[in-house]
Amino acid sequence: MRTLNLCCGLILFTLLAACVTINIYFPAAAAEKAADKIIDEVWQLRNSDKPALPPAK
């Protein structure tokens, strides 16, 4: 009987612990600023990879 109570208690504890949610909220302005910075860096990399055009004759 004691083993059954222990098992039920552990199962109940596990189910209760599984229901805990951790929410992390980021300020929208900071997230948008970071996204803009990443996009700018990607565009700079793409533009620097393009070969230079030969001068027009």
N, C-alpha and C positions, 0 to 999 in steps of 0.2 A: 504494500500500500504506500509506503514511504517513497519507493522508487517511482510509482505512478504519479504521485504528487510532484516529485522533483522534475519528472519529464514534462508534465503539464505546465509547471512553472517556467521551465526553460523555453518551451514552445511559446507560451504567452509573452515572455520577455522578448523573444526573437521577433515575434509579430509586432509587438509594440515598438521595438527599436527600428524595424523596417519602415514604419510609418513616419518617422522623423524626417523632415525636409529642411534643408539649409538653403535659404534664398540669399543671394548676393545681388545687390542692386548697384549698378554703375550710373553715375550721372550722365545724362544723355549728351550734354555738351562735351564732356571729356571723351566719350566714346566716339562722337562724330569727329572731333579734332584728331584723334588717333587714326581713325579710318582715312581722313583726308591726307594725313601725313604719309600713310602707307601707300595710298594711291599715287601721290606725287612722286614718291621714291620709285615706284614701279614704272611710271611714265618716263622718268629720267633715265632709268636703266634701258628701257626700250629705245628711247631716242638716241642714246649713246651707242647702241649696238648697230644702228643703221650706218651703212657706208656713206661716205661723203659723195655728193654728186660731182661729176667732173665739170669743170667750168665750161660755160657755153661759148661756142666759137662764133 
